[in-house]
Structures are given as C-alpha cells and as structure tokens.
C-alpha cells in the first residue's frame, strides 16, 4: 500500500494592508491607552497615579509623618507601575516650588528649585503626611459616596475612587502637566480665592442664559494665575481660560550692582516658574561666554531663596547683556496653556465654563447621594428612638420588654415588639443592642439624642432643598482658612 504523500502546508496569505491606516489605528490605540494615565481629570485635576497615592495616604490615616517608602509600598496595591515612578509622583506632590498649597507635606530632601526638583533623597530617607489643605478640598464629607472601580488586580472586594468629589475644580487651582502621544495638558496654578469666587458666581448664574456673556467676562477677568514665586507675568493669552488653549510668558527679576575694577553684576533673585537654578546658570555660562562677556557666574542660592551673580567683564555693554539675558536664557520662559482633560474617559479640550459645569454636575450628584442617604439614616434613627421612648417611657411596657430580654430569643423579641406594640423590628434591634444599664436609666439621654437627631434632620432637609446654597456656604467657609490676601 502506497504511503500518502505528506501534504505540504500552504503559506498563509494576507490581503493588502495600507501601512498608513494600520499605523494610524495602532498609534491611536496606544495614545488612548496612555492618555488615561497621563491626562488629569476635569473634576479633581488629578492623574490616576496621584489619586491613588492620595487615596493610600487617607487609608493609612497619614496625619503624622510616615516613611515615604511605606507610602510607596502601600500605593503599589493600586498602581501597576514601578516604585521609582510612584515615588517620583509622591515627591512632586510635596514640592512647594510647584504650587502655593501642597497636597502632601514632606520632610527631608525632596528636591529644591535652587538645586534640582528631580534630584531628591531615596524613599527610605524622607517622610510625608497629608496636608490639612488636602483633607479640606479633596476628602470632603461626601468622599465615600464617589464612584468607584476595581483596582488593576480585578478583585471585586478591593476598589478605588474613579475621581474625588473635590470642593472646587482643583485643576485650575493646583495646575497640572501631562503629555501623551497626540495629547498634552499644561495648566498653570491659579489663585485659590479667585477660582472660588468665580465658581460661586457660576453656581449663582448658571441657570440665567441671558447673563452668560457678562458672567463669562467677569470670570475671565477674576481668575488670576498664581505662581508660587514672585516672577513677572509679562504676557497672558486672552484665549487660555476661554477656549482652553493659549500661551503665557513669564520673566524673572534682577538688579544691577557694581563690582571691583569697573565690572558690573547682573544679580538675578527670581526665576520664572519651575526654572531650576543649575539649568539657568549653565545656560548663562554658555551664552555670555560665547560673546566673550562673562567674567564669572556664581550661584549663591539656598534656603533664603535664589541669588545668582552674573559678573560681566569690564566695558561690556550692560544694555546688550540684559537683552541677551532676556532673550537667550530661561530668564524669560513661555508656557503653552492647554486645558485638555479627561472627561468621562475621553480627551476633551475645555474652557473654564465647561470645567465649572462638569465639576458642578458631578459634585451636586454626589452631595445629593450623600445627604439623601443621611436623611434615610436619620429617618430610621428617629423611628427607633420614638419606638424606644414609647416602650421605655411607660413603666408597664418597660417591665414587659425587660422580661422579654430575660426569657426570649432575639427573633421572638422582634416578633413580640411588632405584634404587641405595632412597632418596626428595627426598634427591637436598636433596643437589644443598647447596654442594659441604658435601658434602665437612659430615657433622658434618649430624649436628648432625639432632639439632636431632629435638629440634624431639619438641617439635612434644608441642604437637600437648596444644594447650591450649601455648596456656596461650604466653599466660602473653607477658602477663608487659606485666604492670605495675596
């Protein structure tokens, strides 16, 4: 019998593929995947890694200093990245040169603008804790009612917040920088009081369409950039806040001083936002040496601030040197203003009014959820207290109930309370869980408790009837703590 010839495997044939289309599709998928990680939310202004670190600090109850290495280790339960990048993100949250009010307070060498923000001690040598500012603006009373999702591990019993229901649209206050293929967010920090006032203005007038143009103009005029240093803003695009795209030009500060033997010193005592001293000194060295103008440059910056002496050679034109300082060094720096944010999982460029509206809708929904739940809890507690006072306030009923406790099971007690006195079984649960001594002598305390519950219930109902008024009052109260008049 002849052996069957082994069938030859035919090569797999693919159809023609347009390389341009394939690259476009693949690159877009990659860009969208990385966008979620690197672009901040329009609601709380945080990127996922920042949010997870802050959430970890809250879970650790880190109100006193704890080792950064410990925080990083705990954060790794939520963050699917390396510990070095996680620690770098934590350090950024502590650096006072980035924002007026930091979310995390650090202790140890966590990078300085006078040295380098990217050079800091290892995590085992530094300590961090939550700032009061973080707790006031991010961990608000309704925090536990925000939307959640499973962590990257996919465990259903372990979840993390999708976004924090922050008191204000904190992207504008804290600023943020995020770059990913095809997308970039670059929002500089703005003055807290000006953002709060503008947001309150928006809440009051958002339902008045005829007032929108006037309101928008007021908001655009009110919100001011707030760099944590005192550099000069020499140009600001009119379209930045309005359309989410523009440019800002900032400049440092200097003074002229005389040196020995006819030399002049340009003494720089302030640099533009986030310009580091070593980079600036290095650039000055290159620029002025190239034109044979530099005698020496010394960096005396330290804890007291920035102080860089550019010592010019004798007979050098001061006017020309100053012009070179402003045009050829980072003494003048530009910032591309881009309010491209994560809106419900999609990239969106938004103006200030859009950001306000998006934040308002989410914050209001979470507050309503929180206070409706609180109202239901108080309703149930009121019912339990009324029932408890009905039983314990009458000597005969009180004696009957205590006898039930001595002779019956829990289930029978609940049934007897329902059938005998027509009370909800929750009343029985409430009484059974009370200490025996409070059942014998606690009527007066229950009366006081009921008065407090009634008072809180009326307050909750008042809030639910006018959430906007509550939001405005809460914002005003909290912002007062941080208003330094600057």
N, C-alpha and C positions, 0 to 999 in steps of 0.2 A: 504494500500500500504506500503510495507516494506521500511524502510529507507535504503538508500545506506550507506554502511559502509564507514566511513571516510578513505580515502586512506592514508596509512602510508608513511611518507616522507622517501625515501631511503637515507641512508647516502651517501655523496659524496665520491667517491673512487678516490684516486690519484695513479698514477703509481709510481713505484720505482724511487727514486731520489738518485743519487750519491752525498753524502754530500760534498765530496771533490770538485767536479765540481761546485756545487751550491755556495759553499763558495768562490771558485776562481772567478766565474763570478761576484758575488755580490761585492767582495772586489775590483776587478779590476774596476768596475763601480764607486765605491766610490773613489778609488785612482785617477782615471782620472778626476772626478768632482773637487776634491780638488787640483789636480795638476795645473789646470788653475789659481787658486787663489794664489798659493804659490810659483810657479816657475817663475823666471824673463824671459822676452822676450830676444831673441838673438839680437834684433835690438837696443832697447834703454836701456836694462838692468834693466827695471822696472817691478815690480809686479803690478797687476791691482789696488790694493788699493793705492800704491804710485803714480801711474799715475793719478788716479782720484783726489787725493789731490792736486797734482801739477797743474792739469787742472783747478781745482777750484780756486787756487791762481791766475792763469792767468785770469780767468773770473772775479775775484774780483779786478783785477789790483792792487794786493797787493805789490806795490813797496815801501810802507812805513809800519811801524809796525801796525798790527791789532790784536785784541784779538784772541788767539788760539781757544777759544770756538766758535767764529763767523766762523772761517775757518772750524772747525769740523761740525758745524751745516749746513753750505753750502755744504760741501762734502757729507753729508748724502743723498742728492738728487741723488747721483751717486753710493754710496756704500751701499750694502744691509746687513750691519753688525752693531754692536753696536757702540755707540760713544766712549766707552773706548778703544776699539781696534783701532779705527780710530785715536784717539788722540795719542795712543802709536806709531802708524806708523808715524804720523806727527813729534813727538818728535825725533824718530830715524833719520829723515831726517835733523834735526838741529844739531845733536851731532858731535862736532869737533873731538872727540876721535875715531870716526868710519872712517872718510875719510879726505883727505887733503883739499878738497874744498867741503863744504856742499851745497846742493841744496836749502836749506831754512835757513835763518838766524833767530836765536831765541833770545829772551830777557826774562830773568827770570831764575828760577831754572828748567833747562831742563835735569838734570841728569849729573853726572860727574864721570869719571873713578876713581877719588880719593874717592868718596862716593859710588855711585852705579848708573849705567846707567839706571837701571829700577826703580829708585826712583826719581820722579820729581813732581813739583807742579801741582796742578789742572789746567785745561784748562783756567779757569777764571782768573788765576794769571799770565799767560805767554802770550807773544806776538810773532808773527812771520811775516816774509815778504820774498818775493822771492829774491834770491841772483842774482847778475849780472851773475855769473857763470851759473846758471840755464837758464837764458834767452839766453846766448850766445851759449850754447851747445844743448839745448832741444827745445827752441822756436825759431827756425831758420825761415828765410824768407818764406820757403815753408810749414810751420807748418799747415796752414789752408787747405792744399791740401792732407793731410794724410787720410788714410782710416778711416771711422767712423762706428759706430754701435749704435743701440738703447740702452738706459740705461736699467737697470733691470726692470723698470716700464713698458717697452714696448711701450712707447709713441713715435710715428714716428717723431714728431716735436722736440724731445729732443734727441740729440745724443752725444756720447763721442768718443774720438780717440781710435782706436784699438791699436795703437802704435805711439810713437813720432818719427818723422824723424830726429833723433839726428845727430849732426855733425860728431860724431865718434861712434864706437861701445862702448858705455859707460859702459857696463857690466864689461869690463876689467879695465876701469879707476876707477869706483866707487866701484866695487865689489858688491856682493850680497850673502845673505844666505836665503835659502828656503828649508823647509823639508815637505814632504807629504808622505803618505804610499807608499812605493815602489820607491820613487824618492827623490833625495837630490841635491841641488845646493849649492856649497860653493866656491865662487870666492873671493879671497882677492883683495884689491885695487892695481893697478899698476900705475907706473909713467906716468903722462899725456903726457909729451914730448916724452917718449919712445914709447908709443902706437901710437901717432900721426905720428912720423917718420916711424914707421913700417907700418902703414896703407897707408901712402903716397907711400912707397916702393912697397906695394902690388898693389896699383892702377896703378903704372907705369909699373909693370912687370907681371900682372895677365894674360895677353894675350901672354906671351912668355913661352910656356911649357918647353922649354929647360933650362930655368932659374929657374924653380920652386924649385929644390933642394937647390940651392945656396940661393935663396930668403928666403926659409923657415928657413935655418940655420941662416941667418942674422937676421930674425925677432925673432927667439927664443933667440938669443944672445943679441938682443937690448932691448926687453921688460923686464923691471925690476919691482919687487914688490916694492910698496911704502906705507909702513905702516905710519900712521900719527905721530907716535912716533919714537924714535931712538933705538928701540930694535934691537938685533943682529939676523940676519937670518943665522943659522948655518948649515942648510941643506935644499936644494930645489930639488925636484924630477925633473929629466930631461924630464919626460913624461907629466907633468902638462899641459903646454901650447900646446904641440904637439897633445896629444890624449884626453885631457880634463879630465884626471884622474891622481892624484899623491898625494904627501904629502909635507908639509913644516914644518920645525922645527925652532922655534924662542926662543930666550933666552933674559932675562932681563940684567941689568947691576948693578954691585955692587962695593963697595970699602971697604977695611978693615980699622978700626980705633981702637985706643986704648981707653979703658975706665979705670975708677978708680979701684984700688986694683987688678990689673993684669987681669981684664976682657977684652974681645975683642968684638968689634961690627962689625957685617956684615951690612953695610949700603946700602940698595937697593934703587937706584934712578931712575930705569927704569924697567918696567914690559913688558912682551910680549903683543902683540896686543890684545886688548879687555879683558885683565885680570884685574879685579877690585880689588882695594886695600883691602876692607874688607874681601873678599874671600881669598886673599893671606895671610893676617895677621892671619886669623882664621886657615888656613892650617899650617902655620909656628908654631903657638901656639901648635897645636896637635902633629905635627911631632917632634919638638925639646923637648917638654915636655915628650913625650913618651920615649925618650932616655936620659932623665934627663940631658939635655944640656942647657936648656934655663933659663936665669935669668929673663929676661923680653923682651917684644916686644912692641915697641911704633910706632904709625903711626902719623907722622908729616906732612903728605901730605896736600896740599892745592892749592891755586891759582898759587903758584910758581912751582908746579909740585909734583912728587912723592918723598917721603922721608920716608923710613921705617927702623927703627933701630932694628936689632935682636941682643940683648945683651946676650952673652954667659957666662956661669959660668966660674969661674977660672979653669985653667988647662984643659979645653976642647980642643980636637984636632981640630984645625982650618981646616985642610985638610979634615977631616971626616965631619965637619959641612958644608963645602962648597959643598962636594959631595952630602950630604943629601939635601941641598938647591936645587941643580940642578936636582936631580933625584926623589925626593919625594914631591916636591911642584910645583905649577904652574909657578915657575921661568923659567922652560923650558916647553913650550907648543907646541903641534903639531896641524896642521890644515890639515884636509883632503881636498884636492884640487879637486873639482868636477865641471866641466863646463857642467852640464846637464841643458838645457834651453828649453824654449818654442819656437818651430819653427813651425809657421803656425798652432798653436793649438795642436801640438803633442810634446811629450817629446823626446829630442834628445841630446845625448852627442856629443859635437862638439869641435874640436881643433881650434886653433887660426885662421888658414887659412879659415876654414869653416865659422867661425863667421864673419871674414872680408868679405867674398864673399856674405854671406846672407845680411849683412848690406849694402854693396855696391850696390847690385841689387835693394834693396828697396829704398835707398836714391837717386839713379840715376833716378829711375822711378818717384819719387815724384818731383824731381827737374825739370825733363823734362815736367811733367804735369804743374808745376807752370810757367815755362818760356814760354811754348807754349801758355798758357792762357794769359800771359802778352804780348806776341808778337801779339796775336789776338786783345787784347785791344788797344795796340799802333797802330796797323794797322787801326782799326776803328777810333781812335782819329786823326790819320794823315789824313784820308779821310775827317773827319768832318772839320778839320782845313783848308784843301785845299779848300773844298767847301765854308767854311765861308769867306776865303780870296778872293775867286773868286767873291762872291756876294758883300762883304763889301769893297773890293779893287777897285770897279768900281762905280763911283758916281751914274750912271743911275740905275744899278742893286740894289745898296744900297737903293736908294729912293723908288724903286718899292717894295723891301722887307719890308721897314718900313711902307709903305702904306698898305701892306698885313696885317701886325701886327695890324694896326688900324681898319681895316674893315672886316677881315676874321676870321673864326674859325680856331682852331688848325688843324683840319682834312683838311680843304681847303688849308691852307698854305702848308702842307706837300705834297698835290697833285700838287699844283701850282709849287713848287720847283722842283718836279720830272719831270713834263711835260714841264715847261718853260725853265729850265736850265739843264735838264737831270742829276740831282743830286740825290743821295740816300736820302730817307726820314730821315735817321739818321742825316743828315746835318741840316735839318729843326728842328729836336728835339734839337740838340746842340745849335742852334741859339735862339730858343724860350726860352730855359732855361737860357740863358745869361741875365744879367742885361741890361736894356735899355741903360744905360749910356755907357756900354762897347761896345754896337752895334754902338753907335755914334762916340766914340773916341778910340776904343780898337784895331784897326788894328795893331798898332806897338806891343802891348802886345801879340797878336795872332802870329805875326811873331816870336817873341822871344820864345813863347811857342812851336811853331812848330820846331824851331831849337833844343830846349831841347828834344822834343819828338823824333826827327830824331837821335839825339845823343844816347838817351837811346835805341832806336830801334836797332841801329847798335851794341850796347853793348850786347843786348839780343840775337841777331842773332849769335854774336861771341861766347857767352856762349853755345848756343844750338849746335854750330858746334864742340865744344870741352868741353863737360861736365866735363870730367876728370881733365882737366887743371883748370877749375873753382873750382872744389872740392878741389884740392890741394892748390890753392891760398887762398881759404876761410879758410881751416884748419890752414894753416901756419899763417895767419893774426890773427885769434882768439887765437890760442895757445900761441902766443908771449906775450899776456897780462898776462898769468899765468905761464910763464917760469921763475922760480926764480933761475935756475941754480942748483937745488938740485937733 
